[in-house]
Amino acid sequence: MRMVVISLIILLLMMGIWAWFYYGSVNPVTTYYWDNLEYLSSIVKNEDWETAKKDISIYTDKWHEVKKTWVFFLNQRDLDNIDSSIRQLNIYIENEEKILAQAELEHLVVLFYVIDENESLILENIF
């Protein structure tokens, strides 16, 4: 009986840490990128390349800060995919490639959606 109680306490502690990480980091960051990438998409659509270059620089810097924390908790492949996508987006914006930049922006939104879905507190992710 003692082992069951200890196991339940450990399980609840792990779920608490998961909830803290999700609601304290994953959810706010993914929401931040969804909103700002949508805004960046409208900037690219209007071909305001100087503003797009400034904004993507800010988003890239923030991503590198977030990645330092996420690397311990999330799937490395997902983080590498976002890294790759951000680098490609930087190049497309620097070269003023409207169509490729818009496509990469949509891809990046999907990558953040995948992370949010994989880390959300739903029954499917628990069992």
SULJO-V99685 format. One record per residue. N is the residue number from 0. PHI is phi in degrees with one decimal (* if undefined). PSI is psi as a letter, one per 40 degrees, with the letter a starting at -180 (999 if undefined). D_FIRST is the distance of its C-alpha to the first C-alpha in whole Angstrom. Layout:
# SULJO-V99685
n:N phi:PHI psi:PSI d_first:D_FIRST
n:N phi:PHI psi:PSI d_first:D_FIRST
This chain:
# SULJO-V99685
n:0 phi:* psi:d d_first:0
n:1 phi:-61.7 psi:d d_first:4
n:2 phi:-66.2 psi:d d_first:5
n:3 phi:-64.9 psi:d d_first:5
n:4 phi:-64.2 psi:d d_first:7
n:5 phi:-62.9 psi:d d_first:9
n:6 phi:-62.3 psi:d d_first:10
n:7 phi:-64.7 psi:d d_first:11
n:8 phi:-63.7 psi:d d_first:13
n:9 phi:-64.6 psi:d d_first:14
n:10 phi:-60.8 psi:d d_first:15
n:11 phi:-65.8 psi:d d_first:17
n:12 phi:-64.2 psi:d d_first:18
n:13 phi:-63.8 psi:d d_first:20
n:14 phi:-66.6 psi:d d_first:21
n:15 phi:-64.3 psi:d d_first:23
n:16 phi:-65.4 psi:d d_first:25
n:17 phi:-61.2 psi:d d_first:26
n:18 phi:-62.4 psi:d d_first:27
n:19 phi:-59.5 psi:d d_first:29
n:20 phi:-66.1 psi:d d_first:30
n:21 phi:-64.3 psi:d d_first:32
n:22 phi:-77.6 psi:e d_first:33
n:23 phi:-93.0 psi:d d_first:34
n:24 phi:-132.6 psi:d d_first:36
n:25 phi:-63.3 psi:d d_first:36
n:26 phi:-61.2 psi:d d_first:37
n:27 phi:-63.3 psi:d d_first:40
n:28 phi:-70.1 psi:d d_first:41
n:29 phi:-64.5 psi:d d_first:41
n:30 phi:-64.0 psi:d d_first:43
n:31 phi:-57.0 psi:d d_first:45
n:32 phi:-70.1 psi:d d_first:46
n:33 phi:-59.0 psi:d d_first:47
n:34 phi:-65.3 psi:d d_first:49
n:35 phi:-75.3 psi:d d_first:51
n:36 phi:-71.1 psi:d d_first:51
n:37 phi:-64.7 psi:d d_first:53
n:38 phi:-63.7 psi:d d_first:55
n:39 phi:-63.2 psi:d d_first:56
n:40 phi:-62.0 psi:d d_first:57
n:41 phi:-68.5 psi:d d_first:59
n:42 phi:-66.2 psi:d d_first:61
n:43 phi:-65.2 psi:d d_first:61
n:44 phi:-59.2 psi:d d_first:63
n:45 phi:-84.7 psi:e d_first:65
n:46 phi:58.4 psi:f d_first:66
n:47 phi:-91.7 psi:g d_first:66
n:48 phi:-68.9 psi:d d_first:65
n:49 phi:-65.2 psi:d d_first:65
n:50 phi:-65.5 psi:d d_first:62
n:51 phi:-62.1 psi:d d_first:60
n:52 phi:-64.7 psi:d d_first:61
n:53 phi:-65.7 psi:d d_first:60
n:54 phi:-64.8 psi:d d_first:57
n:55 phi:-65.8 psi:d d_first:55
n:56 phi:-65.0 psi:d d_first:56
n:57 phi:-63.8 psi:d d_first:53
n:58 phi:-66.4 psi:d d_first:51
n:59 phi:-66.8 psi:d d_first:51
n:60 phi:-61.2 psi:d d_first:50
n:61 phi:-63.9 psi:d d_first:47
n:62 phi:-61.0 psi:d d_first:46
n:63 phi:-64.4 psi:d d_first:46
n:64 phi:-68.0 psi:d d_first:44
n:65 phi:-64.5 psi:d d_first:42
n:66 phi:-60.6 psi:d d_first:41
n:67 phi:-59.7 psi:d d_first:41
n:68 phi:-84.6 psi:d d_first:37
n:69 phi:-67.1 psi:d d_first:36
n:70 phi:-59.3 psi:d d_first:37
n:71 phi:-84.0 psi:e d_first:33
n:72 phi:-116.8 psi:d d_first:32
n:73 phi:-110.9 psi:i d_first:34
n:74 phi:-63.4 psi:h d_first:35
n:75 phi:-61.7 psi:d d_first:38
n:76 phi:-62.4 psi:d d_first:40
n:77 phi:-63.4 psi:d d_first:40
n:78 phi:-66.1 psi:d d_first:41
n:79 phi:-65.1 psi:d d_first:44
n:80 phi:-62.9 psi:d d_first:45
n:81 phi:-67.1 psi:d d_first:45
n:82 phi:-55.2 psi:d d_first:47
n:83 phi:-61.6 psi:d d_first:50
n:84 phi:-65.3 psi:d d_first:50
n:85 phi:-66.0 psi:d d_first:51
n:86 phi:-63.6 psi:d d_first:53
n:87 phi:-63.2 psi:d d_first:55
n:88 phi:-61.4 psi:d d_first:55
n:89 phi:-57.2 psi:d d_first:57
n:90 phi:-66.6 psi:d d_first:60
n:91 phi:-63.6 psi:d d_first:60
n:92 phi:-70.9 psi:d d_first:61
n:93 phi:-59.9 psi:d d_first:63
n:94 phi:-88.9 psi:e d_first:65
n:95 phi:56.9 psi:f d_first:65
n:96 phi:-95.1 psi:g d_first:64
n:97 phi:-60.8 psi:d d_first:63
n:98 phi:-66.0 psi:d d_first:62
n:99 phi:-66.2 psi:d d_first:60
n:100 phi:-65.0 psi:d d_first:58
n:101 phi:-64.3 psi:d d_first:58
n:102 phi:-64.4 psi:d d_first:56
n:103 phi:-69.0 psi:d d_first:54
n:104 phi:-61.9 psi:d d_first:53
n:105 phi:-64.8 psi:d d_first:52
n:106 phi:-62.9 psi:d d_first:50
n:107 phi:-65.1 psi:d d_first:48
n:108 phi:-60.6 psi:d d_first:47
n:109 phi:-63.7 psi:d d_first:45
n:110 phi:-62.2 psi:d d_first:44
n:111 phi:-69.0 psi:d d_first:42
n:112 phi:-63.6 psi:d d_first:41
n:113 phi:-61.8 psi:d d_first:39
n:114 phi:-63.0 psi:d d_first:37
n:115 phi:-60.7 psi:d d_first:37
n:116 phi:-66.9 psi:d d_first:35
n:117 phi:-70.0 psi:d d_first:33
n:118 phi:-103.2 psi:e d_first:31
n:119 phi:-68.9 psi:i d_first:31
n:120 phi:-88.1 psi:g d_first:28
n:121 phi:-122.5 psi:i d_first:28
n:122 phi:-58.7 psi:d d_first:26
n:123 phi:-60.6 psi:d d_first:28
n:124 phi:-80.8 psi:e d_first:27
n:125 phi:-81.0 psi:d d_first:23
n:126 phi:-106.1 psi:999 d_first:23
